[in-house]
Amino acid sequence: MLRRVEQGIEWAVFAARWLLAPVYLGLIAGQIFFSITFFEGLWHLIHGVTTGTDGARFTEREAITAVLTLLDMIMVANLVIMVLIGGYATFVSRLAIEQEEDRPDWLDHIDPGTLKTKLAGALVSISGIHLLQTFNDLSKPGYQLDSAKIAWQLGIHVAFIATTVLLAWADLVFERKVKAARENERDRQHG
């Protein structure tokens, strides 16, 4: 009787991973709306470069800011896709896409540690783009320098870099330990 209860609990715990599926479907919806926003920003860039706002064409700085905004949006979209595909494949269910020609290579090596490192790397890139936008704004006429804002942005960027390096190092150490344990097990079996 106790064993049946335990098996029921274990089944429920394992099945609970499917509660993540609607969350991933929500990310797909968010990605669709984000793509619409991207194309609105692209239209704004095209319109600003060709005709400009109020008849005046974009300055170089405005064009750079618009391109950096689009680049930022692309990095966020990539981040969402990494979480969506990697998270679903890692925590919910394997993806039956082995036959797909354009299947991403990184799916073969994905695990929670790798996913965290990739996400941290994406956050470093996004943070870097925000810093570039801030530095681009510095040359605007009448721009009020906000040293505290810049210091916070730099501090956050450095924190993201440090976190990414530490995550990658920890993942490397863990992989080496697992590899060494497998080699020791293989040696014991053959020796």
N, C-alpha and C positions, 0 to 999 in steps of 0.2 A: 504493500500500500504506500509506504513512504517513498519507495523507489518511483512509483507512478507519479506521485506529487512532484518529486524532484525532476522527473523527465518533463512533466508539464511546465514547470517553471523554466527549465532550460529551453524548451521549445519557444515559450513566450518571449524570453530574453532574446533568443536568436531571431525570432520573427519580428521583433521590435525595430530591427534595422529598416524594415519597409515603411516605417513612419517617416523616414527621410525622403522617400520617393516624392511625396507632394511638395516638399521643400525644393527639391531639384526641379520639379515642374514649374514652380514659382520663379526659379532662377531663369528658366527658359523664357518665361513671359517677361521678366525684367530685361533680359538680353534683347528681346524684340523691341521693347520700348526704348531701350538705350540705343539701338541701331537707328531708330527713327530720329532720335535726338542728334546722333552723329551726322545723318544726312541733312538735317536742318543746319547744323554747323558748317557742313561742307558747302551748302547752298549760300550761306552767309559769306563764306570766304570767296566763293566764285563771284557773287554779286558785289562784294566789296572791292575785289581786285579789278573787275571789269567796269563797273559803273560807279561804285562807291556809295557811301551813305550821303544823302542830301546832295548828290551830284559830284561829290569829291571822292576820288579813288582812295583806297587804303594806302597808308604810308607803309614803308618797309616794316616798321615796328609793329603796326597793327596786323600786317600779314603774318609776321613771325608769331605774334600772340595767337592768331587764329589757327595757324598750323600746329603750334604747341598744344593748343586746346584739343584739336583733333587727335594728335598723337597721344595725349593723356587719355582721351576716350578709348582709343584703340588698346592701350595698355590695360585699362580697367576691363574692357571687353575680353581681352585675353585672360585676365585674372579670373573672370567669371567662368569662362570656358574651362580653364584648368580645374577650378573648384567643382564645376558641374561634372565633367567627364571623370576626372581623377577621384573625386569624392564618391561618386556613384559606384565606379568600378572598385574602389577600395572598401567602401563601407556597406554597400547595399547588395550589388550583384555584379557578376562578371558581365562584360559586354560581349555579345556574340557577333563580333565584327572581324574575326580572323581573316575572312575572305575579302574584306574591303581593301581596295587598292590604295586608297589615300589615308589609311589608318595611321594615326600619329605614332612615330617610333617610341616616344617617351612612355606610351601606355604599357610597353613590355617591361619597364623597370619601375613602374609606379608603386609606391608604398607610402604609408603615412609620413615617414621621414623625408622622402624625396618630395612629396607633395608640399610639405611645410617649407622646404628649402626653395622650391620653385615659386611658391607664393611670396616668400620673403624677398626673393630676387625681383619679382614683379613690383612689390611695394617700393623697393629701392629705386626702380626705374620711374615709377609714378612720382615719387618724392623728388627725384632729380628733375623731372619735367616741371614740377611746381617751382622748384628753385630757379630753373631757367626763365620761367615766366616772371618771377619776382625780379631777377636781375635784368631782364628785358625792360621791365617797368621803370627801373632806376633812371633810364635815360629819357623818360617822358618829361616834357616841359611842365614845370609846376609840381612834379611828383614830391610828395612829402615822405622823406626817408623815415621808415619805422624800424629802427635798429632792433627793437625787441622782437618784432615779427620775423625779421631775417634771422636773428639768433635762434629763435624757436624752430624755424624751418631747417636751419643748418643742424641744430641739435637733434631734431627728429630724424633727419636724413642720416646723420652719423650713427644714431641708435639703430636705424634700420640696417645699415651696412654691417655694424658690429653683430647684430642679431643674425643676419644672413650668414656671416662668416662662422659664427659659433654653431649655428644649426648644421651647416655643411661639414664642419669639423667633427661634430658629434656623430653625424650620420656616417662619415668616413671611418671613425673609430669603431662604431657599432658594426659596420660592414666587415671590417678587418677581423673583429672578434668572432663574428659568425663564420667567416671564411676559415679562420684558424680552427674553430671548433669542428667544422665539417671535415677539414683535412685530418685532424686528430682522430676523428671517428672513422674515417676511411682507412687511415693507417692501422688503427686497432683491428678493423675488420679484415684487412689483408695481411697483417703482420703477426 
